[in-house]
Amino acid sequence: MTASPPLIRPLRLLFATLALVALGGCASAYLVDNQVQSFARWADRASAPGVPVVIPQAPQIYRFERLPSQREGKTASGQDELEKLTQLALAKVGWTRAAEGASSPWTVQVDAGTLRLPRAPWESPYDGYWGGGFGPGFAMPGRDYVVTAGGQIIWMPMFPRMESPYYKREVSLVIRHAATGKVVYETRAAHDGRWNSSNALWSAMLEAALRDFPAPPEGPRQVNIEVPR
């Protein structure tokens, strides 16, 4: 049985609309909301009191420095990738990495960490399978099963629990005056959510951490960065 022309036309319109929605979804972006706090202490590099504060303006040259724990094994390879992303982020504010073996007035130390949680902090493992149930008589237990003293399973859920991991991430940069070793700039960005780890995510966090560099406002602030999907 073939569809009549009056029915085919609306179906074609429906499929075209769905295709446009799908393409729009592919081209959309997700938001990386960061809690940022920065500390500028450019005057601390002065060796004598009374020297006026001079905030370095771009362009500037720097080199990376690492802690001993960042120089070995898998940590070192991860640090290589993190420094590449940091180099790109610093280039946007006019700071360039020094050539191998060349001296530089500044050193940069970057660190990042991830804490993986089994679920979001507000999600309870004892809630029902649909966030506490649909109402009286519909809430399901939060445990997967009950075992007696003899090892017998006496209850099993109708549907398995589907939990989505939740991540807390932080990235920090410390800039030192190479000649004195004094910290002149410190900044960190923290983000938590369900997004998987990716270079785009870490780049967004680094960009947020360097927002308003080299003269940031005092106190914590929120910096949102949109990342294309």
C-alpha positions in Angstrom: 0.0 0.0 0.0 1.6 3.2 -1.1 1.2 6.6 0.6 -0.8 9.2 -1.1 0.9 12.5 -2.2 -0.8 14.5 0.5 0.9 12.3 3.2 4.3 12.2 1.5 4.7 16.0 1.5 4.3 16.4 5.3 6.6 13.4 5.9 9.3 15.0 3.7 9.0 18.2 5.6 9.2 16.4 9.0 12.4 14.5 7.9 14.0 17.8 6.6 13.2 19.5 10.0 14.7 16.6 11.9 17.8 16.7 9.8 18.3 20.4 10.4 17.8 19.9 14.2 20.4 17.1 14.1 22.9 19.3 12.2 22.3 22.2 14.6 23.0 19.8 17.5 26.3 18.7 16.0 27.3 22.3 15.5 26.3 23.4 19.0 28.7 24.2 21.9 28.8 23.2 25.5 29.6 25.5 28.4 32.7 25.1 30.6 31.9 27.2 33.7 35.0 27.8 35.8 35.6 29.2 39.2 38.8 31.3 38.8 41.0 33.1 41.3 44.2 34.9 40.5 47.0 36.6 42.5 49.3 39.1 40.9 52.5 40.0 42.9 54.7 41.6 40.2 56.3 43.9 42.9 57.7 40.8 44.7 60.4 40.4 42.2 62.0 43.7 43.2 65.1 43.1 45.4 65.0 46.6 46.9 62.1 48.3 48.7 60.6 51.4 47.0 61.1 50.0 43.5 57.9 50.9 41.5 55.7 48.1 40.4 56.0 47.4 36.7 53.5 44.9 35.2 55.2 43.2 32.3 53.5 43.9 29.0 53.5 41.5 26.0 55.5 40.2 24.4 57.4 38.2 27.0 59.5 35.1 27.0 59.3 32.2 29.5 60.3 28.6 30.0 58.5 25.8 31.7 59.8 24.3 35.0 58.6 21.0 36.5 58.4 19.4 40.0 60.3 16.2 40.4 57.0 14.3 40.4 56.2 15.7 37.0 59.4 14.4 35.3 59.0 10.6 35.3 56.9 7.9 33.7 53.3 8.5 32.5 53.2 11.7 34.5 55.9 13.1 32.3 54.0 12.3 29.1 50.9 13.8 30.5 52.8 16.9 31.5 54.2 17.2 28.0 50.6 17.4 26.7 49.5 19.8 29.4 52.4 22.2 28.6 51.6 22.1 24.9 48.1 23.3 25.7 49.4 25.9 28.2 51.8 27.2 25.5 48.9 27.8 23.2 47.0 29.6 26.0 49.9 31.8 26.9 50.5 32.7 23.3 47.0 34.3 23.2 48.2 36.8 25.9 51.5 37.5 24.1 53.8 35.2 26.1 56.2 33.0 24.0 58.1 29.9 25.1 61.8 30.4 24.9 63.9 28.3 22.5 65.7 25.2 24.0 68.7 26.3 26.0 67.8 30.0 25.8 67.5 32.1 28.9 64.2 33.8 29.9 63.1 36.3 32.5 60.1 34.1 33.6 59.4 30.5 34.5 56.0 28.8 34.3 54.9 25.8 36.3 51.5 24.2 35.4 49.6 21.5 37.1 46.3 19.8 36.6 44.2 17.2 38.4 41.0 15.3 38.1 38.8 13.7 40.9 36.4 11.1 39.5 33.2 10.6 41.5 30.7 7.8 40.9 27.9 10.3 40.8 27.2 14.0 41.3 27.5 15.3 44.8 23.7 16.0 45.0 22.8 12.5 43.8 22.2 10.0 46.7 23.0 6.3 46.2 19.9 5.5 48.2 17.5 7.4 46.0 15.0 5.5 43.8 16.1 4.6 40.3 14.3 7.6 38.9 15.5 10.2 41.4 13.4 8.9 44.3 10.5 7.3 42.5 7.3 8.7 41.0 5.5 9.1 44.2 4.1 7.0 47.1 4.4 3.3 46.3 6.6 3.8 43.3 10.0 4.5 44.8 12.4 1.7 44.3 15.2 0.8 46.8 18.6 2.2 46.3 20.4 -1.0 46.9 21.0 -3.5 44.2 20.3 -6.6 46.3 19.9 -8.0 49.8 22.0 -11.0 50.9 21.0 -13.1 53.9 23.6 -14.5 56.4 23.6 -17.7 54.4 24.5 -16.0 51.2 21.1 -16.1 49.6 20.0 -13.2 47.4 16.5 -12.4 48.4 15.8 -9.3 46.3 17.0 -8.1 42.9 16.0 -4.8 41.2 13.8 -4.9 38.1 16.2 -2.4 36.4 19.9 -2.0 36.9 21.2 1.2 38.4 22.6 3.5 35.7 25.0 5.9 37.3 26.9 8.6 35.4 30.4 9.6 36.8 31.0 13.2 37.8 34.4 14.9 37.6 36.0 17.7 39.6 38.9 19.2 37.7 41.4 22.0 38.5 44.3 23.6 36.6 46.8 26.0 38.1 49.7 28.1 36.8 52.5 29.7 38.8 54.8 32.2 37.2 58.1 33.0 38.8 60.8 35.7 38.3 63.6 33.6 37.0 66.4 35.7 38.5 65.0 35.6 42.1 62.7 32.6 42.0 59.9 34.7 43.5 56.3 33.9 42.6 54.9 36.9 40.8 51.6 35.4 39.4 49.4 32.5 40.5 46.1 31.5 39.0 43.8 28.5 39.1 40.5 27.5 37.5 38.2 24.8 38.8 35.4 23.1 36.9 33.1 20.2 37.7 30.7 18.4 35.6 30.1 15.3 33.5 32.1 16.2 30.4 34.8 13.7 29.5 38.4 14.7 29.6 39.6 16.3 26.3 42.2 18.8 25.1 39.3 21.2 24.3 38.1 21.0 27.9 41.5 21.6 29.4 42.2 24.4 26.9 39.0 26.1 28.0 40.1 25.9 31.7 43.5 27.3 30.9 41.9 30.2 28.9 39.7 30.9 31.9 42.7 30.8 34.3 44.5 33.4 32.2 41.5 35.7 31.8 42.4 39.3 32.7 46.1 38.4 32.8 48.4 40.1 33.8 46.3 42.4 36.1 43.3 40.3 37.3 40.6 41.6 39.7 40.7 40.5 43.3 38.7 37.7 44.7 37.1 34.6 43.1 35.1 35.0 39.9 33.3 32.9 37.4 34.6 32.6 33.8 32.5 30.8 31.3 34.0 29.4 28.1 32.0 27.9 25.2 33.6 24.9 23.6 32.3 23.6 20.2 31.1 20.0 20.3 
